[in-house]
Amino acid sequence: MTFRNKLHSISIKVSVWAGSTMAFALAIIGVLVWLITGPYFHFSNTWLIAITAITDIVIFIMVFSIQNTQNRDSKAIQLKLNELIVADQKARDTFIGLEGLTDGELAALDEEFKQLLERLEVHPAMHKLHKSIKEERAKRPSFYKQAGHLVDTLLNPLTGNGDKK
């Protein structure tokens, strides 16, 4: 077994264990022990630094573990969908590899499917669902505007767009 395969195996085991009930219980117990020992250590800076250091290390490792799991799951789903597209005579082969499209291209395809849905005879529950989604969005337009502004604000330092208006 190569070093890369061993790392892959460890990564999967960590992901599975971290998502278990036992890991959750252990985290709760750890926090309770830390809280209970507070008076014993007189709530000192060392006592505070200990929990901060431990949680920072766990968070650091979990971020990469979660990303690894997400990447693996996403790739598996894409491969399954590609298999279904290839197997179905009516499906468009051009849909294989959509994950590589830009956000604008995906939005255009999404709009195409919305228009297609409106033309098709679909189950009334689907129309009801889509209608309720549209109504909810109409009720909260400022929420979506604020969310878009928040995303833009967070991405400005990364994209270099700064204060261009």
C-alpha positions as MATLAB code, in Angstrom:
seq = 'MTFRNKLHSISIKVSVWAGSTMAFALAIIGVLVWLITGPYFHFSNTWLIAITAITDIVIFIMVFSIQNTQNRDSKAIQLKLNELIVADQKARDTFIGLEGLTDGELAALDEEFKQLLERLEVHPAMHKLHKSIKEERAKRPSFYKQAGHLVDTLLNPLTGNGDKK';
ca = [
       0.000    0.000    0.000;
       1.456    3.363   -1.045;
       1.795    6.369    1.249;
      -0.978    8.157   -0.661;
      -3.339    5.184   -0.247;
      -2.571    5.064    3.481;
      -3.381    8.774    3.807;
      -6.587    8.232    1.858;
      -7.570    5.366    4.145;
      -6.816    7.419    7.267;
      -8.786   10.344    5.876;
     -11.850    8.173    5.298;
     -11.581    6.656    8.793;
     -11.240   10.098   10.410;
     -14.265   11.376    8.475;
     -16.383    8.408    9.464;
     -15.308    8.603   13.105;
     -15.717   12.401   13.316;
     -19.307   12.106   12.128;
     -20.182    9.422   14.645;
     -22.285    9.703   17.774;
     -19.278    8.632   19.828;
     -17.228   11.590   18.568;
     -20.073   13.965   19.404;
     -20.394   12.491   22.890;
     -16.640   12.728   23.405;
     -16.692   16.407   22.394;
     -19.515   17.127   24.859;
     -17.683   15.272   27.635;
     -14.475   17.156   26.836;
     -16.214   20.530   27.106;
     -17.936   19.504   30.345;
     -14.621   18.366   31.849;
     -13.068   21.666   30.808;
     -15.932   23.630   32.394;
     -15.847   21.594   35.600;
     -12.091   22.068   35.972;
     -12.442   25.855   35.608;
     -12.817   26.553   39.340;
      -9.939   24.182   40.145;
      -7.631   26.178   37.867;
      -9.222   29.488   38.990;
     -10.334   30.133   35.413;
      -6.717   31.009   34.578;
      -5.329   32.071   31.230;
      -3.683   28.649   30.904;
      -7.081   27.030   31.397;
      -8.539   29.229   28.615;
      -5.575   28.712   26.293;
      -5.828   24.928   26.683;
      -9.375   24.756   25.287;
      -8.536   27.311   22.594;
      -5.506   25.356   21.416;
      -7.334   22.033   21.442;
     -10.353   23.380   19.543;
      -8.144   25.173   17.016;
      -6.253   21.973   16.256;
      -9.452   19.938   15.940;
     -11.070   22.575   13.718;
      -7.982   22.757   11.504;
      -7.968   19.003   10.964;
     -11.749   18.791   10.526;
     -11.808   21.480    7.825;
      -9.548   19.363    5.631;
     -11.374   16.165    6.539;
     -14.750   17.672    5.642;
     -13.403   19.099    2.376;
     -11.914   15.723    1.466;
     -15.225   14.008    2.164;
     -17.155   16.626    0.179;
     -14.798   16.300   -2.797;
     -15.026   12.519   -2.774;
     -18.829   12.505   -2.415;
     -19.258   15.163   -5.092;
     -17.072   13.243   -7.526;
     -18.963   10.001   -6.830;
     -22.310   11.727   -7.431;
     -21.032   13.266  -10.669;
     -19.861    9.869  -11.895;
     -23.213    8.275  -11.030;
     -25.085   11.031  -12.844;
     -22.780   10.695  -15.843;
     -23.544    6.970  -15.932;
     -27.278    7.695  -15.916;
     -26.885   10.238  -18.717;
     -24.932    7.769  -20.837;
     -27.438    4.974  -20.137;
     -30.533    7.059  -21.020;
     -31.106    7.497  -24.745;
     -33.171   10.668  -24.214;
     -30.648   12.437  -21.969;
     -28.313   14.984  -23.508;
     -24.689   13.839  -23.473;
     -23.643   17.480  -23.234;
     -24.639   17.403  -19.576;
     -21.654   15.223  -18.749;
     -19.084   17.415  -17.053;
     -21.363   20.334  -16.107;
     -19.380   20.796  -12.900;
     -16.711   22.511  -14.967;
     -19.016   25.305  -16.181;
     -18.918   28.847  -14.849;
     -21.609   30.169  -12.513;
     -23.093   32.185  -15.384;
     -23.307   29.144  -17.642;
     -24.945   27.125  -14.864;
     -27.424   29.959  -14.233;
     -28.349   29.975  -17.930;
     -28.999   26.216  -17.834;
     -31.024   26.639  -14.649;
     -33.168   29.255  -16.387;
     -33.647   26.903  -19.354;
     -34.942   24.201  -17.030;
     -37.255   26.623  -15.234;
     -38.804   27.577  -18.572;
     -39.046   23.917  -19.554;
     -40.775   23.121  -16.270;
     -43.379   25.807  -16.892;
     -44.187   24.300  -20.322;
     -44.357   20.700  -19.130;
     -47.283   19.009  -17.522;
     -45.879   18.085  -14.142;
     -47.392   16.931  -10.916;
     -49.418   19.702   -9.236;
     -47.291   19.379   -6.109;
     -44.247   20.496   -8.086;
     -46.097   23.561   -9.363;
     -47.191   24.289   -5.814;
     -43.613   23.921   -4.554;
     -42.189   26.211   -7.242;
     -44.987   28.729   -6.659;
     -44.291   28.797   -2.919;
     -40.574   29.293   -3.571;
     -41.316   32.236   -5.877;
     -43.712   33.723   -3.293;
     -41.134   33.349   -0.529;
     -38.477   35.043   -2.640;
     -40.905   37.866   -3.451;
     -41.571   38.366    0.277;
     -37.866   38.640    1.076;
     -36.142   40.436   -1.802;
     -33.987   42.460    0.575;
     -32.723   39.236    2.149;
     -31.380   38.002   -1.183;
     -29.954   41.448   -1.970;
     -28.231   41.539    1.436;
     -26.915   38.001    0.978;
     -25.513   38.932   -2.433;
     -23.920   42.057   -0.976;
     -22.404   39.988    1.859;
     -20.944   37.475   -0.591;
     -19.553   40.299   -2.757;
     -18.039   41.962    0.315;
     -16.390   38.727    1.406;
     -15.084   37.948   -2.068;
     -13.779   41.466   -2.894;
     -10.398   40.930   -1.196;
      -9.993   37.623   -3.026;
     -11.099   38.788   -6.470;
      -9.422   42.189   -6.340;
     -12.646   43.992   -7.283;
     -12.309   46.282   -4.269;
     -14.639   49.264   -4.367;
     -15.264   49.298   -8.128;
     -18.736   50.578   -8.820;
];
